[in-house]
């Protein structure tokens, strides 16, 4: 026998399966109705007796494979219930700390930078990156605190206030961040300020415009060509009207920009920023597949893992292992496969669907156009064995475990496993994050029923993960 165990033969019929249940003291599962009932249904509608059985809704299975998958799902669910009932479930893990209230921002002194993000959940994601002690995503950024506006739910733009961030600090951190992940997918706009016009108590719009004009005068703007940027944008016209007559204005060729930020949560702020300290969004092109980065979000998930070493460098290290390969389950159209292959890693792409032509042509890519359960040793690159597993498929976490189980068993100790977990529900609050951590731990416990895994794992909310996705990084024990 090679890497994979031989697949068990399906039972002769659903009725036989039910007789087995009775014989071993269990209830008849039949998964809705017994195979005998299914056969009676077949006779009633003029079809042949198949004996595959049907699900709880009475829908008949189309094949023995479908019936077997359903039974495995039911068995896995039963195992989880037993584990919870016995108190042997995964240990609780602390969720990320809740975002501090925006009101605490008013206690800070000094300059501030306001990072505008297109969605409250994405704003919370950026806030976590800003306060990450490791500064993986925003290297060199020095802030006194990061705050989001809890009242901004439903707004088109949500601000993350970086207390104490000097003008240009966010730009330098974004420019130094590997891979343009934040620049292309998260940040919409950056406004820098040095002067607080008012705090929590709203004031007069005219006072904001006057403060902006005064800030420009202190900057020495009488001889400078100026651009004006504001959030909300209606303040741009107010500021322009308050500038001294004859002030040179140009949105493209300018020396400095007047920045204005006003919100009920953070108050009103103004500042003047040198052109070199302004940050603007950009778009990159995927060099591997020749498509716009915005259309290759799936590829960016794994690129993020590699760029920031979230797997401890384990995947990239396989480039120096001529006898190893990474198995990419559900590989088509090839975003994750191309990312690994471009890093010099040999990849076995498993998917019945076709790969992108450019990906399929890569020298270190082998495509097995079949399902995981149909893989054989001969499908692997010559002389290679699986040393890692990655998977980004649209499946419930429990179903995902069942899909990859045969491959997990074949992995050696220390092998990394990188999975995208798709969760239902909404929200990114602390309670929701705690549930995701619990579900991830349960996935790892389910994997532990297949093969031993190290107790520690990472559950990352990557830039390229949606609100309902998290990336699980674990290692075989």
N, C-alpha and C positions, 0 to 999 in steps of 0.2 A: 504494500500500500504506500502511496506517495504522500504528498502534503495534505491531501484531503481524505477524510473518511468516506467510505462508500455510502451512498444515500440509501436509507432503509426503504424497503419496498412498501407501498401503500397496503393498508389492510384490504381484504377481499371485498368488503362492503361496509357501508355505514352500519348495517345491522350487526355484522361481526364485531365492529368496534364497540357497539352498545353491549353485546354479549360479553366482551372482554371487560367492560366497565363493571357489569354486574358481578362477574367472576372475581374481580379483585376488590369488591366491596365499594366501588365508586358508583356515582349516579350515572345513568345513561346520559352521555353528552349529546351525541347525534348532531350537535351544534344546531339545534332548533327542531329538527325532526330526525328520526333514525334513518339509516340507509334504507330500511324496509319501507318507511313512509315515503322516502324519496322515490323508491321504485314504484310504489303505488301511484305517485304523481306522474311518473313517466308513462305508466300504462294508461292512466286516465287521459293524458293528452296525446296518446298515440306514439310516444317515443320509446326508445329502447331503454331497458333498465341499465343505469350506469353504476349505481351503488356508491357514488361519491358523497352522498349526504347533502345537507343544506345548512345555511347559517341560521342564526336566531330569528331573522326576519322571514325565514322560509324560502330564501333565494337559493336555488340549487347551485352547487359548485360545478364549474365548467370542466374541471380536470382533477386528477388525483393530486397534482402539484398545488392547485388552489386550495383543495381541502386540507392538505398537509400544512400549508402556511397558516390557515385559519386555526388548526389545532395547536400549532406552535404558539400562535398569538395568545390563545386561551390558556395554554400551559404557562407561558411567561407571566400573564396577568395573575394567575393563581399563585405563582411563586412569589410575586410582589406582595400580594395580600397576606400570604403566610408569613413572609418576612416581617411585615409591619405588625401583624398580630403577635408575633413572638418577640417583638421589641428588638429584632436584630437588623433593623434597617440601617441605612447610612447615617453616620454621625452628623448632627446639625452643623452647618457651616455659616459663618457670619456673612451677612449680606453687606454690600457697600454702604457706607455711612450715608444717611439722608442728607440732602443738600441743605446748607445753612440758609436761614431766612434772609431775604433780601434786605430786611431792616438792619441786619448786622453790618451791612456795607457802609452805612452812614457813620459808623464809629471809626472808620478808617480815615487816614489823612494822606495827603500827597496826591500824586497823579493817578489817573485811572485809564484803563483801556477797555473799550466795549466791543466784544466780538459778536457780530450778528449772525445768527444761525436760523435756518428756515423752518425750524420745528422745535417745540419745547423738549421733546425726547432727545433730539440731536443736541440741543443746547446742554442738557444734563450730561450727555456723553462727553461733550467738549469740556465741561466743567471738571469732570473726573480726570481727564487727561492733564488739565492745567494744574491740579493739585497732587498728581502722582509723584511721590517722593523720588522715584527713579528717573523722572523726566524723560521717559522713553519717547513720548510723542512730541514734546515741546522742549527740546534740550536748551538749557541756559535760561529758561524763563524764570524770573524771580518775582513772585507776587506775594502780597500779604494775605490774600484770600481770593476765592472765586465764588461768585454768587449768580443764581439764576432767578428770574422773575416768576414766582409761582402763579401769579395772576395772569400770565401771558398765554394760558391754554387757549388754543383756537386762533391765536394771532398768526399772521403770515410770517412775521419775523420775531424771534426771541433773542434777547441779549444776554450774554454772559459777561458780567462785570469783573474785571481783573483789578483788584485793589492794589495800588502801589506799583503798577506796571508803567514804566516810563514810556514816552512816545518812541516808537520803533522797536520796543522790546518784543512785542507779539510778532512783528514782521520777521525779525531775526530768528525767533524760535520756529516760526512756520517755514522759513527758508531752509533751516537746518534740519527740519523733520524729514526722515527718510521717505522716499517714495511718493511724495506729493499726495498722500492719502487724505490729510486734513484739507489741503488746499483745493483739491478737486472734488471732494465729496461732502465736506462738512461746513466750512467757513464761507459765508456769503460776503461779508464786509467787515472792516475793522476801523473803528474810530478812536482816536487818541485825544485825551483831554488833560489839562493841567489845572484848570480853574473851575471850582464848583460855584454855580450861580445860585442855586437853592437846593435844599435837600428833600426831605420827605414831604414838606409842605409846598404845594404848587405855587408858583409865582407868575409874574407877567411875562408874556412872550417878548414884549419889547425889551425887557431887561436882559433877556438872553441875547438878542441881536446886538444890544449895546455892549455887553460883555465880550462878545466875539470881536467886535470892532476894536475894543480896547486892547484885547489880547494881540491882535494883529499889529496895532500901533507899537506895543512893547517889543514885539518881535522885529520891528523895523520894516514893516510891510509897505511903507510909503513908496519905496522904490522897487518893490517886488511885484511880479506878476502872480496873481493869486487864483486858486480854485476854491470853491466852497462846497462842502459835503456835510449833509445833516441827516439825522434820523429823529423824528419824521422829516420827510423831504420838504414839507411846507416851510420849514425854518430857513431853507436856502434862500428863498426870495426875501425873507425878512432881514437876513444878514447882509445880502447884497445891497439892499436899500439903506442899511445903516452904515455902510463903508463910506469913507470920505470920497467926495466927487473926484473923478479922474483915476480912481484905483483901477489898475490894469487887471482884467479878468480873462482867464483862459482855462478851459477844462483839460486841455491837452499839454500845451507848452506853458508851464508855470514853475515858479520857484518854491512856493509853499502853499499849503492848503489849510483853510480854516475848517476845523471839525467841530460839529455841534451834536450833542446827544441829549435827548430829553425823554424821560419816561416817568410815570407815576411811582414806580418802585425805586428808581435810582436817582431821581431828581434831574437837574439840568446842569450840563457840563459843557465847557468850551475849551479849545486849545488850538495851537498853530503847529503844524507838522511840516518839516522839511520834506521835499519831494522824495528823497531817498529813503525816508522812514515810513512811507505809505505802503500798504500791502494791497495787492489786487489779485482776484482769483484768476486761475489759468486752467487750461485743459491739456492733458497729455495724450499721446497716442500709444496704443499697445504695440510695441515693436514686434512681438511674437506673432500675433494673429492679424496685425494690420487693421485693427478696428479702433474706433474711438474708445477711450477709457470708460466713458459713461456707459458704454454698452457691454463692458466686461467686468461688472461688479463682482461676479463670482470669482474671477481670477484674482481680484484684489484681496479677497479674504485670505487666501493662502500666501500671497505676496506679503501681506502685512505680518503674518506669522513668521515668515522668513526674515523680513527686513528688521523686525524688532527682536528677533531671537526668542519669541515666546515659547518655542519648543526646546529652548536650550541649545539650539544649533544642531539638533539631532538629524533633521531632514537634510540640511545642507551638507552635513558630514558624509552622507551616503554617496556623494559625488566621488569620494576617494575610495569607495568600496566596490571593486569590480565584480564582486560576487553577490551584491545585494541589489534590490530594486524596491520601489514604492508601488503599492497597489492602489490605484485610484478607482474607487467604486462609483458607478454612475458618472463616468468621465465626460460623456458628450455634453456640449460640443468641444470641450477640451481646455477650458480655462485653467483648471488646476493642473492638468497634465502638462500643458505648455509651460506653466510657471516652474514646475519641477524640472522638466527637461532643459529649460533655459539655464537652470542652475547646475547642469551637468549630471543630474541624477537619472538613472535608468527607471522607466515607468512602464508598468503594465496597466493600461487603461481598459477597464471592464465596463462595457455598456453595449447592449444590442443595437443601439443607434449609432449613426456615423459620426466620426470626429470631423472637425474643421479640416479641410484639405491641407492647410499649412501645418497644423498640429500633427496630423497623421504622417506627414512626410519627414518629421524630425527623426534623426538617426537613432536616438535613444528612447523612442516610443514604440511599444508593442501594443497593438489593439486586439483585444479578445472580444469579438462581437457576440457576446452571449451573456447569460445571467450568471451571477456568482455561483449558484448551486451547480452549474454545468461546467465550471472551470476544472481543468486537469493540469497535471504537471507539465504537459507538453505546450501549454499556452504561455508559459513563462519564457522570458528571453533566455537564450542559451547560457547555461551555467549559472543562472541567477536564482536566488531564493528570496521570498518576501522578507524585508527588514523593517517595513513601516506600512501603515495603512492610512489613507485619507479618504474622506467621503463627504460630499456636499449634495445630497439628494433631497427632494421634497417628500419627506416621509415623517410620520410620527416617530418620536424617539424610540418607543418600544418596538415598532416595526423595523426601525433602523438596526437595532441590535440583532434581531433575527436574521436580517439580510447579511450582515457582515460576520456572523458567528463562525462560519467555516474558515474564514481568513484569519480571524483573531486567534483561533487555535493554532494556526501555522506560524505565528509570529514568535521570534525568540525573545528572551528576557531583555528588557530595556528598550524594546521597539516602541517608537512613538505612534500614537493613534490620534489623528486630528479629525474631529467630526463637527459638522454644522448641525446644531439641534434646532428644530423648528417648534416653537411653542405657540399655543393658542392664547386667546385673551388679549387684553390691552393693558397699556400702562407701563411705567418704568419706576414707580415709587418703591419705597423700601420693602413693603409687603410683597409686591409683585416680584422684586428681585430675589427675595428670600425663597419664594416658590420655585423660581427658576434654578436656584442653587440646589434646592431639595430634589427637583426633578433630575438635574444633572448627576447628583450623587446616586440617585436610583438607577440611572442609565449605567453608571459605573458599577453599581452592585449587580445589575443584570449581566454586564460584561464579565464580572467576576464569577458568575455562575458558569460562564463558558470557559474562561481561562483566568489565571491569577493576574491581578493588576496592582500596581502601587497604590497605596491609600491616598496619596496626595494627587491633586489634579488642578488644572487651571480652567476656569470658565470665563472667557473673555467676551466683552461686548466690543467687537472690532468696529472700526470706522465703517467698514463695508457690510457689517451685519445690519439687518433691518431691526425694527423695534421688537419683533417677535423671534429673532434669531440670537443665539449665542454660540460661540465656538468652544468646544470641549477639547482640551489637550491632556492626554493621559499616556501612561507608559506601562507596558507589560512588565510584570514582576518575575 
